[in-house]
Amino acid sequence: MRLFSSVNDVTNVQQLVQEALALKGNPYAHKHLGENKTLGLVFLNPSLRTRLSTQKAALNLGMNVMVMNLDKEGWALETQDGVIMNGTTVEHIREAAAVMGEYCDILGIRSFPKLQDREEDYSEDLFNKFVKFCAVPVVSLESATRHPLQSLADLVTIQENKTSAKPKVVLTWAPHVKPLPQAVPNSFAEWMCKAQSEGLIDFVITHPAGYELSKDFTQGAAITHNQNEALKDADFVYVKNWSSYKEYGRILSDGKGWMLDHSRLEQTNNAKVMHCLPVRRDLELSAEILDGPHSIVIKEASNRVWAAQAVLKNMLESL
């Protein structure tokens, strides 16, 4: 594996999930793979779980790790070719990415969308240029349209906590005070649709009208604007806010009536509740659920380590 940016980069999803669970049981079994190898983690946006879990995963594999917050510590990057750089940009991505590839055996890149121009964001121009010019394997630490390490950890968490052979998984929109990207729900939907196509789950998406995700990520999912209908008999409920894709980056409603609480959870099959974190308590998700027995958000966050370790292991094996 030389690129991990979506479920489409994975040859066998079930096998990767099982690798992550095996690594959880024996974290240091493959420590020799990373000896004298360096992972570079490049962040253009804040991170807690992604940074710490990926660092820990690399250390478990014997790797050295370098971290750079490029938005604060690096030069302003130019990404367009044919530009006379007489403005605010100091370094071209061609040189910056190439130099990072000289210093590192694997690179992880994290960048967010601006939520102003859908075509620009969904082109993944910045991420793709890092991949093109660094000349080493690249793992997405979240991009404008996807968060594959989170989604792999989510699938690992479902596999680990399911009580039936084919659980019902529901992705439900939640309220928020500011417009958020579609990256996490896009990615979760993409991975769950893949899992559904392999007979592992049944998958439903529910959201208010106007919050439809791009069809590129939701092929095969059942989609409804009726949250109560979606929640009926659910085994897992994944809570997440996102802004509109069609009216790009906009908040279309105050979200009243969409926050998951215990009364809504009663319609489910004693469902386990997931969220990628950070979560705004009693806005996106009720504190009573987060602090109660239905919540598996901490287990889910813990599995970020094993998801990242499984991906890095595959990349190291390809070097």
C-alpha positions in Angstrom: 0.0 0.0 0.0 1.4 3.4 -1.1 -1.6 5.5 -0.6 -4.4 5.5 2.0 -6.9 8.2 1.2 -10.2 6.3 0.9 -11.8 2.9 1.1 -10.9 2.5 -2.6 -7.2 2.2 -1.7 -7.9 -1.0 0.3 -7.8 -4.3 -1.4 -9.6 -6.3 1.3 -11.5 -4.2 3.9 -12.3 -7.2 6.2 -8.7 -8.2 6.2 -7.6 -4.7 7.2 -10.1 -4.6 10.0 -8.9 -8.0 11.3 -5.3 -6.8 11.1 -6.2 -3.8 13.3 -7.8 -6.0 15.9 -4.8 -8.4 15.8 -2.5 -5.4 16.4 -4.7 -4.3 19.3 -4.0 -7.7 20.9 -0.3 -7.6 20.2 0.9 -4.0 19.5 4.6 -4.7 19.3 4.6 -7.8 17.2 5.8 -6.0 14.1 8.2 -3.5 15.7 11.0 -4.5 13.4 9.2 -3.2 10.4 9.6 0.4 11.4 13.2 0.2 12.6 15.2 3.1 11.1 12.2 4.4 9.3 10.6 7.9 9.8 7.0 9.0 9.6 6.4 12.6 8.9 3.1 14.0 10.1 2.1 17.3 8.4 -0.8 19.3 9.8 -2.5 22.3 8.3 -5.3 22.2 10.8 -5.7 21.3 14.5 -5.7 17.7 15.7 -5.9 15.7 18.9 -6.9 12.1 18.2 -5.4 11.9 14.7 -2.0 13.3 15.8 -1.6 11.3 19.0 -3.1 8.0 17.7 -0.9 8.0 14.5 2.2 8.9 16.5 1.5 6.1 18.9 0.8 3.6 16.1 4.1 4.5 14.5 6.0 4.2 17.7 4.4 0.7 18.3 5.9 -0.2 14.9 9.4 1.0 15.9 9.3 4.2 13.7 10.7 7.6 14.4 8.1 10.4 14.1 8.5 14.0 13.1 5.5 16.4 13.4 5.1 19.7 11.7 2.2 22.2 12.0 2.7 23.6 8.6 0.1 26.3 9.0 2.0 27.8 12.0 5.6 26.7 11.5 6.1 26.5 7.8 6.4 28.9 4.9 3.2 30.0 3.1 2.8 27.5 0.2 2.1 28.2 -3.4 0.1 25.4 -5.0 -0.4 26.7 -8.5 2.0 26.3 -11.4 3.0 29.1 -13.7 2.6 31.7 -11.0 5.2 34.4 -10.4 5.7 34.2 -6.7 5.8 37.9 -5.9 3.0 37.8 -3.4 2.5 36.3 0.1 3.6 32.7 -0.8 7.2 31.9 0.0 7.6 28.2 -1.1 6.1 26.1 -3.8 4.5 22.8 -2.9 6.7 21.1 -5.5 9.8 21.8 -3.5 8.2 21.6 0.0 6.6 18.1 -0.6 9.7 16.8 -2.4 12.0 17.8 0.5 9.6 16.2 3.1 9.8 13.0 1.0 13.6 13.1 1.3 13.4 13.3 5.1 10.6 10.8 5.6 9.8 7.2 4.5 6.0 7.8 4.9 4.1 11.1 5.1 0.8 11.8 6.7 -1.1 14.9 5.5 -4.0 16.7 7.1 -5.9 19.6 5.5 -9.4 20.9 5.7 -11.7 22.5 3.1 -12.4 26.2 3.1 -16.1 25.5 2.5 -16.3 28.4 0.0 -15.8 26.7 -3.3 -17.1 23.2 -3.6 -15.3 22.5 -6.9 -12.0 23.6 -5.4 -12.5 21.6 -2.2 -13.6 18.4 -3.9 -10.7 18.5 -6.3 -8.4 17.7 -3.4 -5.8 19.8 -5.1 -3.5 20.3 -2.1 -3.6 16.7 -0.9 -3.1 15.3 -4.4 -0.1 17.6 -5.0 1.5 16.4 -1.8 1.0 12.8 -3.1 2.4 13.7 -6.5 5.5 15.5 -5.4 6.7 13.8 -2.2 7.5 10.5 -3.9 6.9 8.4 -0.8 3.7 6.6 0.5 1.1 9.0 1.9 -1.7 8.4 4.4 -4.5 10.9 4.7 -4.9 12.3 8.2 -8.1 13.9 6.9 -8.7 15.9 3.7 -11.3 18.2 2.3 -13.6 15.3 1.4 -12.6 12.2 3.5 -11.2 11.0 6.9 -10.3 7.4 6.1 -8.4 6.6 9.4 -11.5 7.6 11.3 -13.7 5.5 9.2 -11.5 2.5 9.4 -11.5 2.9 13.2 -15.3 3.2 13.1 -15.6 -0.1 11.2 -13.1 -1.8 13.6 -15.3 -0.5 16.5 -18.5 -1.9 15.0 -16.9 -5.3 14.3 -15.6 -5.4 17.9 -18.9 -4.4 19.5 -21.6 -6.0 17.3 -24.0 -8.6 18.8 -25.5 -9.8 15.6 -24.0 -11.0 12.3 -25.4 -8.1 10.3 -26.1 -5.1 12.5 -28.1 -2.0 11.4 -25.9 1.1 11.4 -27.4 4.5 11.2 -25.6 7.8 10.4 -27.7 10.7 11.8 -27.1 14.4 11.2 -26.8 16.5 14.4 -27.1 20.2 15.1 -24.0 22.5 15.4 -23.3 26.2 15.8 -21.0 26.5 12.8 -20.8 24.9 9.3 -18.6 21.8 9.4 -17.1 19.9 6.4 -18.6 16.8 4.9 -15.4 14.8 5.2 -16.3 12.6 8.2 -19.8 11.7 7.0 -18.6 11.3 3.4 -16.0 8.9 4.6 -18.2 7.0 7.0 -20.8 6.6 4.4 -18.3 5.4 1.8 -16.9 2.7 4.2 -20.3 1.6 5.5 -21.6 1.3 1.9 -18.6 -0.9 1.1 -19.2 -3.0 4.3 -22.9 -3.3 3.3 -22.0 -4.5 -0.2 -20.0 -7.3 1.4 -22.9 -8.3 3.6 -21.5 -7.1 6.9 -24.1 -4.4 7.8 -27.3 -2.7 6.9 -26.8 1.0 6.5 -29.2 4.0 6.8 -28.5 7.7 6.6 -30.9 10.3 8.1 -30.8 14.1 7.9 -33.0 17.1 7.4 -33.9 18.0 3.8 -31.0 19.9 2.2 -28.2 18.0 3.8 -27.9 15.3 1.2 -24.3 14.2 0.8 -22.7 13.8 -2.6 -24.0 10.6 -4.3 -20.4 9.6 -4.9 -20.3 8.5 -1.2 -23.7 7.1 -0.5 -24.3 4.5 -3.3 -26.4 1.7 -1.7 -27.4 3.5 1.5 -31.0 3.9 2.5 -31.6 7.6 3.0 -34.5 9.2 4.9 -35.4 12.6 6.4 -37.3 10.8 9.1 -34.9 10.3 12.0 -37.4 8.2 14.0 -37.9 5.8 11.1 -34.2 5.5 10.7 -33.5 4.8 14.3 -36.0 1.9 14.6 -34.1 -1.3 15.5 -30.7 0.3 15.0 -27.7 -1.5 16.6 -25.3 1.4 16.1 -26.0 5.1 15.8 -23.3 7.4 14.4 -23.9 11.0 15.3 -22.3 13.8 13.2 -23.0 17.3 12.0 -22.2 18.5 8.5 -23.0 21.5 6.4 -24.9 21.4 3.1 -23.3 20.0 0.0 -25.8 21.3 -2.4 -25.8 24.8 -0.9 -22.2 24.4 -0.2 -21.0 25.1 3.3 -24.3 26.6 4.5 -26.3 25.8 7.6 -29.9 25.4 6.5 -31.7 25.0 9.8 -31.2 25.3 13.5 -31.5 21.6 13.9 -34.2 21.7 16.5 -35.4 18.2 17.3 -32.4 16.4 15.8 -30.2 16.0 18.8 -30.0 12.4 19.9 -31.2 11.8 23.5 -32.5 8.9 25.6 -36.1 9.3 24.4 -35.0 8.8 20.8 -32.6 6.0 21.7 -35.6 4.0 23.0 -36.6 3.3 19.4 -33.3 1.4 18.7 -32.2 -2.1 19.5 -30.3 -0.9 22.6 -28.0 0.8 20.2 -24.4 1.8 20.8 -23.7 5.4 20.1 -20.7 6.6 18.2 -19.1 10.0 17.4 -15.7 10.9 15.9 -15.1 13.6 18.6 -14.7 16.4 19.5 -18.4 16.7 20.4 -20.4 19.6 21.7 -22.3 18.3 24.6 -26.1 18.9 24.7 -25.9 20.4 21.2 -24.8 17.6 19.0 -25.3 14.8 21.5 -26.9 14.7 24.9 -24.6 14.5 27.9 -26.8 11.7 29.3 -25.9 9.5 26.4 -22.2 10.5 26.4 -21.9 9.6 30.1 -24.1 6.5 29.9 -23.7 2.9 29.0 -24.8 3.3 25.3 -21.8 5.5 24.4 -18.7 3.9 22.9 -17.0 7.1 21.8 -13.9 6.5 24.0 -13.5 2.9 22.7 -14.0 4.3 19.2 -11.2 6.9 19.8 -9.0 4.2 21.2 -9.3 2.2 18.1 -7.8 5.1 16.1 -4.4 3.7 17.2 -5.0 0.3 15.7 -6.5 1.6 12.5 -3.5 3.8 11.9 -1.1 1.0 12.9 -2.7 -1.4 10.4 -2.3 1.1 7.6 1.3 2.0 8.5 2.1 -1.7 8.8 0.9 -2.3 5.2 2.8 0.7 4.0 6.1 -0.4 5.7 5.7 -3.9 4.2 5.5 -2.3 0.7 8.7 -0.2 1.1 
